[in-house]
Amino acid sequence: QVQLVESGGGLVQSGGSLRLSCAASGSIFSINAMGWYRQAPGKQRELVAIITSSGTTTYVDSVKGRFTISRDNAKNTVYLQMNSLKPEDTAVYYCRQYGSDAWGQGTQVTVSP
């Protein structure tokens, strides 16, 4: 019943920026913590950032100071602003809703050297 749809991925040069969006439906969005994960080819999926229902944020060390997770409960959407992108950030990015443990289909982010 819960659906998550990611968007905003694309191809950028090193040092560039992208803003990812994840739109949720079929749930009471505002009560759930949301997370962004990423998975590169041949590698395991890793947690990137979390935002709680109250707005508290947590980031993996590799993106601290560069990425910002936020949410707009009126739009049932969580965002990931990615600045100063590096080739190491290349991956498929997924959003997750922790209450329902739902996953989106993912959006590709590619950063060229």
C-alpha positions as CSV (number, residue, x, y, z in Angstrom):
1,Q,0.0,0.0,0.0
2,V,2.9,2.3,0.7
3,Q,4.6,3.7,-2.4
4,L,7.9,5.7,-2.6
5,V,9.0,7.3,-5.8
6,E,12.5,8.8,-6.1
7,S,13.5,11.4,-8.7
8,G,16.1,14.0,-9.4
9,G,19.1,11.8,-10.3
10,G,21.3,12.4,-13.3
11,L,24.8,13.0,-14.6
12,V,27.0,15.8,-13.1
13,Q,30.6,16.7,-13.0
14,S,32.7,16.5,-9.9
15,G,31.9,19.5,-7.7
16,G,28.4,19.8,-9.0
17,S,25.1,19.5,-7.2
18,L,21.9,17.5,-7.4
19,R,18.7,17.4,-5.4
20,L,16.9,14.1,-5.0
21,S,13.2,13.9,-4.1
22,C,11.2,11.0,-2.7
23,A,7.4,11.3,-2.8
24,A,5.4,9.0,-0.5
25,S,1.8,7.9,-0.8
26,G,-0.4,5.4,1.0
27,S,0.8,6.2,4.5
28,I,0.7,8.9,7.2
29,F,4.0,10.4,6.1
30,S,4.6,12.8,9.0
31,I,5.0,10.1,11.7
32,N,7.7,8.1,10.0
33,A,11.5,8.5,10.0
34,M,12.9,8.6,6.5
35,G,16.3,7.5,5.1
36,W,18.4,7.7,2.0
37,Y,20.6,4.8,1.0
38,R,22.8,4.2,-2.0
39,Q,24.2,1.2,-3.8
40,A,27.1,1.2,-6.3
41,P,27.6,-1.7,-8.7
42,G,29.2,-4.7,-7.0
43,K,28.9,-3.1,-3.6
44,Q,26.5,-3.4,-0.7
45,R,23.7,-0.9,0.0
46,E,24.8,1.7,2.5
47,L,22.9,4.2,4.7
48,V,23.6,7.8,3.7
49,A,21.2,9.9,5.8
50,I,18.2,9.7,8.2
51,I,15.7,12.3,9.2
52,T,13.2,11.6,12.1
53,S,9.6,12.7,12.3
54,S,10.8,15.6,14.5
55,G,13.5,16.7,12.0
56,T,16.6,15.3,13.7
57,T,19.2,14.4,11.0
58,T,22.1,11.9,10.9
59,Y,24.7,11.4,8.1
60,V,27.3,8.9,7.2
61,D,30.8,10.4,7.7
62,S,31.6,10.4,4.0
63,V,28.9,12.9,3.1
64,K,28.9,15.2,6.2
65,G,29.2,18.8,5.2
66,R,28.2,18.1,1.6
67,F,24.7,16.5,1.8
68,T,21.6,17.7,3.5
69,I,18.4,15.6,4.2
70,S,15.1,17.5,4.7
71,R,11.4,16.8,4.6
72,D,8.2,18.6,3.7
73,N,5.4,16.9,5.4
74,A,2.8,19.0,3.5
75,K,4.1,17.5,0.3
76,N,4.8,14.0,1.7
77,T,8.3,14.3,0.4
78,V,11.8,13.9,1.6
79,Y,14.8,15.5,-0.1
80,L,18.5,14.9,-0.3
81,Q,20.5,18.0,-1.4
82,M,23.9,16.8,-2.6
83,N,26.7,19.4,-3.1
84,S,30.4,19.1,-3.9
85,L,29.7,15.7,-5.5
86,K,32.5,13.3,-6.0
87,P,32.9,10.3,-8.3
88,E,32.7,8.1,-5.2
89,D,29.1,9.3,-4.8
90,T,28.1,7.5,-8.0
91,A,25.3,5.0,-7.1
92,V,21.6,4.2,-7.3
93,Y,20.0,6.2,-4.5
94,Y,17.0,4.8,-2.6
95,C,14.7,6.2,0.0
96,R,13.2,4.2,2.8
97,Q,10.3,4.7,5.2
98,Y,11.2,3.2,8.6
99,G,7.7,2.6,10.0
100,S,6.6,0.5,7.0
101,D,10.1,-0.5,5.9
102,A,9.1,0.4,2.4
103,W,11.7,1.1,-0.4
104,G,11.5,3.2,-3.5
105,Q,12.7,1.9,-6.9
106,G,15.8,4.2,-6.8
107,T,17.3,6.9,-9.0
108,Q,20.7,6.9,-10.7
109,V,23.3,9.4,-9.7
110,T,26.5,9.5,-11.8
111,V,29.4,11.9,-11.1
112,S,32.1,12.2,-13.7
113,P,35.7,12.9,-12.7
